Amino acid sequence: MDQDCLDLLPTEYKKYVPPKFKGKPINVTYSMVIYDLDEINEATMDFRLHGYLRTDWLDERLIINTSIINNRCADYLWVPDVIFEQAKVTQTFGRQNTLLTIEESKRLRSAERYAFKVSCMMHFEDYPFDTQRCSFSIVLMSTSDKAVKLRWDDGTAYPSVMFVRKMEPLQFQLGELKTYEITNGYNGANFTYLYLNITLIRRLTGSIVNIFAPSTLIVVVSWVTFWLSLEAVPARVALSITSLLTLCTQAQQNKSQLPPLNYITAVDIWLFACIFMVFSTLVEFAVAYNVIMKKKSKTSVQPSCMQCGRKIQWIIKKHMACSTPEVKPQAVSSQKNIIFSWISKLDEVGLDNICRKMFPLLFLLFATVYWVHYLKIYHQSLH
């Protein structure tokens, strides 16, 4: 079998020297057939890409009269020394998963199976309304454009990058694949990079079921305290505290699915608003309970004791007026009196009655603004 490959080589053939076409650099074209795109991991910001990489080039130095299909010939011939910069891990599957065809026209066509763990710099400002745009690049390791020029296949027969079947990742839907070429200079030489852009659009169904719906229900449940009596202290406090802790746990679980971030995501804004709403119900109860207790303590004082107290206060005030100069009341104390009088008036109307309408309206307003804003961002990424 190896003798067939050796018969292709002239005596002056050098494996590590790229061929030329009429004294000019040769074109090496690439195309990809993708079988799987899965294992998308936000925490490590990578995904798995599995398929075949097809290579096409011309080597006029070969001596051939008929087409040959022999995988072993790759050990004796010049092949492009490509690297995959975005690949954290590159797995090959041996000769049994490689096809090398050498045509009578001295054109070589290679197809090799790969599995890549591709790095993707993800951005989560709009999570879970985010769209991730990942790149996968192919470049020659040590051969510049003076000897070899990389090109994507022109796609006349088949697209330069194609899926064997329709890909449907669990959490994402795939956008349109785009290919392009960029030439970069390095150490006085130019190198052509082949780029494949992969767009991952997150599906909202899972986030609605696991994040938005439960947190909304918890906020609604916390409003039940407005219909409970102020004297039912254990019930109202327990309901608010339980709702608050449940939301905090949900926020922590959501954080564990993402890498450490130094910015706020869209879901953080939602969960913080929910936590604030539940916390406000607890504060409202504390204010309402404090006011009602003060009212009860005032009404429970005996009239005789109240008269004695008034006499004592009158004597003390008269004595202080004679012994000390008149002092104007401080602004702070007057403001406190205004606040307490305002709270007392609210309690006369019924603070719980007001909050029964105010809290749902505020949350509805926030939810409307939130969803309109982020759905607009989400739909822009779909087009």
ROKOLKOL-900159 format. One record per residue (C-alpha): residue number from 1; chain; z, x, y. Coordinates in nm, 3 decimals. Last residue first. Layout:
! ROKOLKOL-900159
- resi | chain | pz | px | py
- NUM | A | Z | X | Y;
...
//
This chain:
! ROKOLKOL-900159
- resi | chain | pz | px | py
- 383 | A | 1.249 | -3.320 | 3.958;
- 382 | A | 1.564 | -3.338 | 3.743;
- 381 | A | 1.755 | -3.102 | 3.973;
- 380 | A | 1.717 | -3.343 | 4.265;
- 379 | A | 1.860 | -3.620 | 4.048;
- 378 | A | 2.186 | -3.427 | 4.001;
- 377 | A | 2.230 | -3.347 | 4.370;
- 376 | A | 2.184 | -3.716 | 4.460;
- 375 | A | 2.420 | -3.809 | 4.178;
- 374 | A | 2.673 | -3.574 | 4.335;
- 373 | A | 2.678 | -3.737 | 4.680;
- 372 | A | 2.653 | -4.101 | 4.569;
- 371 | A | 2.920 | -4.045 | 4.304;
- 370 | A | 3.176 | -3.892 | 4.541;
- 369 | A | 3.117 | -4.134 | 4.831;
- 368 | A | 3.158 | -4.435 | 4.601;
- 367 | A | 3.459 | -4.289 | 4.419;
- 366 | A | 3.638 | -4.215 | 4.748;
- 365 | A | 3.581 | -4.568 | 4.881;
- 364 | A | 3.692 | -4.724 | 4.553;
- 363 | A | 4.006 | -4.509 | 4.554;
- 362 | A | 4.090 | -4.614 | 4.910;
- 361 | A | 4.027 | -4.983 | 4.833;
- 360 | A | 4.233 | -4.972 | 4.511;
- 359 | A | 4.527 | -4.809 | 4.698;
- 358 | A | 4.521 | -5.043 | 5.001;
- 357 | A | 4.522 | -5.376 | 4.818;
- 356 | A | 4.830 | -5.342 | 4.597;
- 355 | A | 4.968 | -5.098 | 4.853;
- 354 | A | 5.018 | -5.376 | 5.110;
- 353 | A | 5.207 | -5.597 | 4.865;
- 352 | A | 5.422 | -5.304 | 4.754;
- 351 | A | 5.520 | -5.233 | 5.115;
- 350 | A | 5.629 | -5.595 | 5.163;
- 349 | A | 5.589 | -5.761 | 5.501;
- 348 | A | 5.955 | -5.697 | 5.580;
- 347 | A | 5.921 | -5.358 | 5.415;
- 346 | A | 5.646 | -5.268 | 5.655;
- 345 | A | 5.873 | -5.361 | 5.947;
- 344 | A | 6.144 | -5.134 | 5.805;
- 343 | A | 5.893 | -4.853 | 5.768;
- 342 | A | 5.795 | -4.889 | 6.133;
- 341 | A | 6.164 | -4.893 | 6.236;
- 340 | A | 6.221 | -4.578 | 6.034;
- 339 | A | 5.922 | -4.406 | 6.194;
- 338 | A | 6.023 | -4.511 | 6.548;
- 337 | A | 6.381 | -4.397 | 6.489;
- 336 | A | 6.255 | -4.061 | 6.365;
- 335 | A | 6.042 | -4.026 | 6.677;
- 334 | A | 6.344 | -4.098 | 6.896;
- 333 | A | 6.543 | -3.833 | 6.709;
- 332 | A | 6.270 | -3.575 | 6.764;
- 331 | A | 6.234 | -3.655 | 7.134;
- 330 | A | 6.597 | -3.571 | 7.199;
- 329 | A | 6.824 | -3.819 | 7.369;
- 328 | A | 6.914 | -3.728 | 7.729;
- 327 | A | 7.254 | -3.575 | 7.775;
- 326 | A | 7.507 | -3.715 | 8.028;
- 325 | A | 7.770 | -3.463 | 8.126;
- 324 | A | 8.082 | -3.434 | 7.911;
- 323 | A | 8.445 | -3.547 | 7.940;
- 322 | A | 8.410 | -3.894 | 8.090;
- 321 | A | 8.102 | -4.001 | 7.892;
- 320 | A | 8.251 | -3.856 | 7.576;
- 319 | A | 8.565 | -4.072 | 7.614;
- 318 | A | 8.362 | -4.385 | 7.676;
- 317 | A | 8.135 | -4.313 | 7.374;
- 316 | A | 8.435 | -4.256 | 7.151;
- 315 | A | 8.605 | -4.577 | 7.265;
- 314 | A | 8.289 | -4.783 | 7.215;
- 313 | A | 8.230 | -4.632 | 6.865;
- 312 | A | 8.585 | -4.720 | 6.765;
- 311 | A | 8.541 | -5.074 | 6.887;
- 310 | A | 8.207 | -5.111 | 6.701;
- 309 | A | 8.366 | -4.987 | 6.382;
- 308 | A | 8.645 | -5.232 | 6.409;
- 307 | A | 8.392 | -5.513 | 6.457;
- 306 | A | 8.193 | -5.396 | 6.154;
- 305 | A | 8.508 | -5.380 | 5.948;
- 304 | A | 8.584 | -5.735 | 6.036;
- 303 | A | 8.229 | -5.846 | 5.951;
- 302 | A | 8.245 | -5.688 | 5.602;
- 301 | A | 7.961 | -5.444 | 5.515;
- 300 | A | 7.727 | -5.572 | 5.234;
- 299 | A | 7.436 | -5.649 | 5.468;
- 298 | A | 7.408 | -5.287 | 5.582;
- 297 | A | 7.418 | -5.145 | 5.228;
- 296 | A | 7.151 | -5.389 | 5.112;
- 295 | A | 6.916 | -5.293 | 5.394;
- 294 | A | 6.965 | -4.924 | 5.325;
- 293 | A | 6.885 | -4.982 | 4.956;
- 292 | A | 6.567 | -5.167 | 5.048;
- 291 | A | 6.449 | -4.882 | 5.268;
- 290 | A | 6.516 | -4.610 | 5.007;
- 289 | A | 6.342 | -4.809 | 4.732;
- 288 | A | 6.029 | -4.858 | 4.944;
- 287 | A | 6.013 | -4.488 | 5.037;
- 286 | A | 6.071 | -4.363 | 4.679;
- 285 | A | 5.824 | -4.618 | 4.541;
- 284 | A | 5.556 | -4.507 | 4.784;
- 283 | A | 5.614 | -4.142 | 4.689;
- 282 | A | 5.557 | -4.225 | 4.319;
- 281 | A | 5.243 | -4.424 | 4.398;
- 280 | A | 5.122 | -4.132 | 4.610;
- 279 | A | 5.149 | -3.896 | 4.312;
- 278 | A | 4.912 | -4.121 | 4.118;
- 277 | A | 4.657 | -4.115 | 4.400;
- 276 | A | 4.696 | -3.737 | 4.446;
- 275 | A | 4.638 | -3.676 | 4.076;
- 274 | A | 4.320 | -3.886 | 4.087;
- 273 | A | 4.196 | -3.701 | 4.396;
- 272 | A | 4.271 | -3.367 | 4.227;
- 271 | A | 4.080 | -3.484 | 3.918;
- 270 | A | 3.770 | -3.573 | 4.119;
- 269 | A | 3.772 | -3.257 | 4.330;
- 268 | A | 3.823 | -3.041 | 4.021;
- 267 | A | 3.528 | -3.220 | 3.855;
- 266 | A | 3.302 | -3.110 | 4.138;
- 265 | A | 3.406 | -2.747 | 4.099;
- 264 | A | 3.638 | -2.545 | 4.321;
- 263 | A | 3.592 | -2.170 | 4.355;
- 262 | A | 3.739 | -1.851 | 4.212;
- 261 | A | 3.643 | -1.934 | 3.854;
- 260 | A | 3.787 | -1.818 | 3.521;
- 259 | A | 3.528 | -1.919 | 3.257;
- 258 | A | 3.498 | -2.289 | 3.171;
- 257 | A | 3.623 | -2.498 | 2.877;
- 256 | A | 3.988 | -2.408 | 2.943;
- 255 | A | 3.966 | -2.558 | 3.293;
- 254 | A | 3.889 | -2.904 | 3.148;
- 253 | A | 4.194 | -2.886 | 2.927;
- 252 | A | 4.410 | -2.801 | 3.230;
- 251 | A | 4.273 | -3.096 | 3.430;
- 250 | A | 4.341 | -3.332 | 3.139;
- 249 | A | 4.697 | -3.204 | 3.110;
- 248 | A | 4.752 | -3.258 | 3.484;
- 247 | A | 4.613 | -3.611 | 3.451;
- 246 | A | 4.852 | -3.693 | 3.166;
- 245 | A | 5.146 | -3.545 | 3.358;
- 244 | A | 5.079 | -3.770 | 3.658;
- 243 | A | 5.036 | -4.084 | 3.448;
- 242 | A | 5.363 | -4.014 | 3.266;
- 241 | A | 5.545 | -3.948 | 3.594;
- 240 | A | 5.417 | -4.270 | 3.752;
- 239 | A | 5.502 | -4.490 | 3.451;
- 238 | A | 5.844 | -4.329 | 3.401;
- 237 | A | 5.937 | -4.371 | 3.768;
- 236 | A | 5.839 | -4.738 | 3.775;
- 235 | A | 6.009 | -4.828 | 3.445;
- 234 | A | 6.329 | -4.631 | 3.509;
- 233 | A | 6.372 | -4.780 | 3.863;
- 232 | A | 6.323 | -5.147 | 3.781;
- 231 | A | 6.514 | -5.247 | 4.097;
- 230 | A | 6.198 | -5.217 | 4.302;
- 229 | A | 6.048 | -5.491 | 4.085;
- 228 | A | 5.719 | -5.418 | 3.914;
- 227 | A | 5.383 | -5.534 | 4.054;
- 226 | A | 5.329 | -5.219 | 4.259;
- 225 | A | 5.408 | -5.012 | 3.948;
- 224 | A | 5.091 | -5.145 | 3.783;
- 223 | A | 4.896 | -4.919 | 4.021;
- 222 | A | 4.957 | -4.625 | 3.784;
- 221 | A | 4.741 | -4.801 | 3.522;
- 220 | A | 4.443 | -4.792 | 3.760;
- 219 | A | 4.485 | -4.416 | 3.808;
- 218 | A | 4.507 | -4.364 | 3.432;
- 217 | A | 4.195 | -4.576 | 3.378;
- 216 | A | 4.000 | -4.367 | 3.628;
- 215 | A | 4.111 | -4.045 | 3.456;
- 214 | A | 4.001 | -4.178 | 3.116;
- 213 | A | 3.653 | -4.290 | 3.243;
- 212 | A | 3.577 | -3.975 | 3.443;
- 211 | A | 3.668 | -3.704 | 3.193;
- 210 | A | 3.578 | -3.762 | 2.826;
- 209 | A | 3.340 | -4.060 | 2.837;
- 208 | A | 3.179 | -3.981 | 3.172;
- 207 | A | 3.163 | -3.610 | 3.092;
- 206 | A | 2.996 | -3.674 | 2.756;
- 205 | A | 2.735 | -3.907 | 2.903;
- 204 | A | 2.645 | -3.680 | 3.195;
- 203 | A | 2.394 | -3.456 | 3.015;
- 202 | A | 2.370 | -3.110 | 3.169;
- 201 | A | 2.027 | -2.987 | 3.273;
- 200 | A | 1.935 | -2.649 | 3.121;
- 199 | A | 1.632 | -2.478 | 3.276;
- 198 | A | 1.480 | -2.179 | 3.093;
- 197 | A | 1.281 | -1.924 | 3.291;
- 196 | A | 1.083 | -1.671 | 3.087;
- 195 | A | 1.018 | -1.341 | 3.259;
- 194 | A | 0.778 | -1.059 | 3.172;
- 193 | A | 0.868 | -0.740 | 3.356;
- 192 | A | 0.599 | -0.488 | 3.453;
- 191 | A | 0.709 | -0.130 | 3.513;
- 190 | A | 0.594 | 0.089 | 3.801;
- 189 | A | 0.667 | 0.462 | 3.818;
- 188 | A | 0.839 | 0.689 | 4.071;
- 187 | A | 1.176 | 0.679 | 3.897;
- 186 | A | 1.173 | 0.295 | 3.883;
- 185 | A | 0.940 | 0.053 | 4.063;
- 184 | A | 0.939 | -0.315 | 3.970;
- 183 | A | 0.643 | -0.537 | 3.880;
- 182 | A | 0.720 | -0.906 | 3.820;
- 181 | A | 0.550 | -1.145 | 3.579;
- 180 | A | 0.590 | -1.521 | 3.533;
- 179 | A | 0.673 | -1.782 | 3.271;
- 178 | A | 0.817 | -2.130 | 3.323;
- 177 | A | 0.972 | -2.367 | 3.069;
- 176 | A | 1.017 | -2.724 | 3.193;
- 175 | A | 1.365 | -2.868 | 3.167;
- 174 | A | 1.576 | -2.884 | 2.855;
- 173 | A | 1.849 | -3.143 | 2.814;
- 172 | A | 2.205 | -3.031 | 2.786;
- 171 | A | 2.531 | -3.110 | 2.607;
- 170 | A | 2.414 | -3.148 | 2.247;
- 169 | A | 2.094 | -2.945 | 2.270;
- 168 | A | 1.776 | -3.154 | 2.217;
- 167 | A | 1.474 | -2.934 | 2.141;
- 166 | A | 1.148 | -3.107 | 2.050;
- 165 | A | 0.978 | -2.915 | 1.774;
- 164 | A | 0.810 | -2.576 | 1.729;
- 163 | A | 0.880 | -2.500 | 2.092;
- 162 | A | 0.626 | -2.316 | 2.304;
- 161 | A | 0.590 | -2.010 | 2.522;
- 160 | A | 0.245 | -1.868 | 2.611;
- 159 | A | 0.100 | -2.215 | 2.559;
- 158 | A | -0.164 | -2.233 | 2.284;
- 157 | A | -0.543 | -2.182 | 2.274;
- 156 | A | -0.604 | -2.090 | 2.639;
- 155 | A | -0.245 | -1.987 | 2.702;
- 154 | A | -0.323 | -1.672 | 2.903;
- 153 | A | -0.076 | -1.478 | 2.689;
- 152 | A | 0.188 | -1.319 | 2.909;
- 151 | A | 0.099 | -0.972 | 3.024;
- 150 | A | 0.243 | -0.622 | 2.991;
- 149 | A | 0.045 | -0.330 | 3.125;
- 148 | A | 0.044 | -0.005 | 2.929;
- 147 | A | -0.034 | 0.356 | 3.025;
- 146 | A | -0.004 | 0.375 | 3.404;
- 145 | A | 0.206 | 0.057 | 3.389;
- 144 | A | 0.499 | 0.260 | 3.261;
- 143 | A | 0.604 | 0.333 | 2.903;
- 142 | A | 0.972 | 0.418 | 2.854;
- 141 | A | 1.152 | 0.096 | 2.758;
- 140 | A | 0.878 | -0.162 | 2.802;
- 139 | A | 0.995 | -0.492 | 2.950;
- 138 | A | 1.071 | -0.844 | 2.826;
- 137 | A | 1.292 | -1.082 | 3.025;
- 136 | A | 1.488 | -1.401 | 2.954;
- 135 | A | 1.608 | -1.600 | 3.253;
- 134 | A | 1.854 | -1.889 | 3.283;
- 133 | A | 1.866 | -2.177 | 3.528;
- 132 | A | 2.174 | -2.396 | 3.483;
- 131 | A | 2.182 | -2.748 | 3.627;
- 130 | A | 2.518 | -2.888 | 3.729;
- 129 | A | 2.645 | -3.245 | 3.758;
- 128 | A | 2.949 | -3.152 | 3.543;
- 127 | A | 2.997 | -2.914 | 3.728;
- 126 | A | 2.852 | -2.896 | 4.081;
- 125 | A | 3.007 | -2.560 | 4.178;
- 124 | A | 2.962 | -2.437 | 3.819;
- 123 | A | 2.711 | -2.154 | 3.841;
- 122 | A | 2.585 | -1.982 | 3.527;
- 121 | A | 2.461 | -1.626 | 3.491;
- 120 | A | 2.291 | -1.648 | 3.152;
- 119 | A | 2.321 | -1.386 | 2.878;
- 118 | A | 2.101 | -1.438 | 2.574;
- 117 | A | 2.231 | -1.399 | 2.219;
- 116 | A | 1.894 | -1.337 | 2.058;
- 115 | A | 1.752 | -1.414 | 1.713;
- 114 | A | 1.419 | -1.255 | 1.634;
- 113 | A | 1.124 | -1.305 | 1.396;
- 112 | A | 0.825 | -1.079 | 1.438;
- 111 | A | 0.460 | -1.170 | 1.492;
- 110 | A | 0.208 | -0.888 | 1.540;
- 109 | A | -0.160 | -0.901 | 1.623;
- 108 | A | -0.356 | -0.577 | 1.636;
- 107 | A | -0.711 | -0.559 | 1.767;
- 106 | A | -0.930 | -0.292 | 1.611;
- 105 | A | -1.235 | -0.528 | 1.613;
- 104 | A | -1.200 | -0.541 | 1.233;
- 103 | A | -0.865 | -0.704 | 1.279;
- 102 | A | -0.524 | -0.556 | 1.207;
- 101 | A | -0.268 | -0.826 | 1.126;
- 100 | A | 0.105 | -0.757 | 1.125;
- 99 | A | 0.347 | -1.031 | 1.015;
- 98 | A | 0.721 | -0.976 | 1.022;
- 97 | A | 0.991 | -1.187 | 0.854;
- 96 | A | 0.970 | -1.005 | 0.519;
- 95 | A | 0.970 | -0.682 | 0.717;
- 94 | A | 1.328 | -0.720 | 0.834;
- 93 | A | 1.517 | -1.006 | 1.000;
- 92 | A | 1.585 | -0.881 | 1.351;
- 91 | A | 1.894 | -0.958 | 1.558;
- 90 | A | 1.931 | -0.878 | 1.927;
- 89 | A | 2.276 | -0.920 | 2.084;
- 88 | A | 2.363 | -0.933 | 2.454;
- 87 | A | 1.998 | -1.012 | 2.536;
- 86 | A | 1.924 | -1.033 | 2.909;
- 85 | A | 1.746 | -0.695 | 2.915;
- 84 | A | 1.518 | -0.748 | 2.615;
- 83 | A | 1.358 | -0.415 | 2.529;
- 82 | A | 1.002 | -0.333 | 2.431;
- 81 | A | 0.875 | -0.014 | 2.269;
- 80 | A | 0.520 | -0.137 | 2.212;
- 79 | A | 0.378 | -0.034 | 1.872;
- 78 | A | 0.189 | 0.283 | 1.787;
- 77 | A | 0.099 | 0.292 | 1.421;
- 76 | A | 0.256 | 0.450 | 1.114;
- 75 | A | 0.569 | 0.240 | 1.053;
- 74 | A | 0.389 | -0.074 | 1.174;
- 73 | A | 0.150 | -0.029 | 0.883;
- 72 | A | 0.418 | -0.160 | 0.647;
- 71 | A | 0.355 | -0.521 | 0.748;
- 70 | A | 0.004 | -0.520 | 0.601;
- 69 | A | -0.265 | -0.773 | 0.679;
- 68 | A | -0.598 | -0.591 | 0.704;
- 67 | A | -0.932 | -0.691 | 0.855;
- 66 | A | -1.237 | -0.496 | 0.753;
- 65 | A | -1.416 | -0.177 | 0.855;
- 64 | A | -1.129 | 0.016 | 1.012;
- 63 | A | -1.073 | 0.358 | 1.167;
- 62 | A | -0.816 | 0.322 | 1.443;
- 61 | A | -0.840 | 0.501 | 1.779;
- 60 | A | -0.957 | 0.187 | 1.956;
- 59 | A | -0.607 | 0.037 | 1.959;
- 58 | A | -0.609 | -0.310 | 2.116;
- 57 | A | -0.301 | -0.526 | 2.180;
- 56 | A | -0.139 | -0.859 | 2.085;
- 55 | A | 0.231 | -0.933 | 2.040;
- 54 | A | 0.398 | -1.252 | 1.910;
- 53 | A | 0.773 | -1.300 | 1.932;
- 52 | A | 0.901 | -1.551 | 1.677;
- 51 | A | 1.205 | -1.775 | 1.717;
- 50 | A | 1.578 | -1.804 | 1.781;
- 49 | A | 1.753 | -1.819 | 2.117;
- 48 | A | 2.133 | -1.845 | 2.122;
- 47 | A | 2.320 | -1.914 | 2.448;
- 46 | A | 2.533 | -1.726 | 2.702;
- 45 | A | 2.793 | -1.777 | 2.973;
- 44 | A | 3.101 | -1.670 | 2.772;
- 43 | A | 3.306 | -1.979 | 2.870;
- 42 | A | 2.995 | -2.195 | 2.926;
- 41 | A | 2.869 | -2.150 | 2.569;
- 40 | A | 2.527 | -2.283 | 2.469;
- 39 | A | 2.517 | -2.248 | 2.090;
- 38 | A | 2.156 | -2.374 | 2.074;
- 37 | A | 1.792 | -2.298 | 2.141;
- 36 | A | 1.609 | -2.310 | 1.811;
- 35 | A | 1.258 | -2.259 | 1.674;
- 34 | A | 1.092 | -2.092 | 1.973;
- 33 | A | 0.737 | -1.957 | 1.944;
- 32 | A | 0.685 | -1.683 | 2.198;
- 31 | A | 0.383 | -1.514 | 2.356;
- 30 | A | 0.310 | -1.158 | 2.458;
- 29 | A | 0.005 | -0.966 | 2.575;
- 28 | A | -0.032 | -0.588 | 2.576;
- 27 | A | -0.307 | -0.474 | 2.811;
- 26 | A | -0.432 | -0.120 | 2.773;
- 25 | A | -0.426 | 0.139 | 3.049;
- 24 | A | -0.768 | 0.281 | 3.134;
- 23 | A | -0.974 | 0.558 | 2.969;
- 22 | A | -1.213 | 0.312 | 2.809;
- 21 | A | -0.915 | 0.126 | 2.660;
- 20 | A | -0.623 | 0.360 | 2.604;
- 19 | A | -0.381 | 0.393 | 2.314;
- 18 | A | -0.008 | 0.464 | 2.360;
- 17 | A | 0.116 | 0.806 | 2.246;
- 16 | A | 0.413 | 0.792 | 2.007;
- 15 | A | 0.207 | 0.750 | 1.691;
- 14 | A | -0.030 | 1.037 | 1.760;
- 13 | A | -0.370 | 1.016 | 1.587;
- 12 | A | -0.555 | 1.350 | 1.579;
- 11 | A | -0.643 | 1.319 | 1.208;
- 10 | A | -0.772 | 0.966 | 1.244;
- 9 | A | -0.547 | 0.688 | 1.119;
- 8 | A | -0.666 | 0.376 | 0.937;
- 7 | A | -0.663 | 0.546 | 0.597;
- 6 | A | -0.290 | 0.600 | 0.640;
- 5 | A | -0.232 | 0.225 | 0.647;
- 4 | A | -0.425 | 0.162 | 0.326;
- 3 | A | -0.240 | 0.454 | 0.170;
- 2 | A | 0.090 | 0.278 | 0.247;
- 1 | A | 0.000 | 0.000 | 0.000;
//
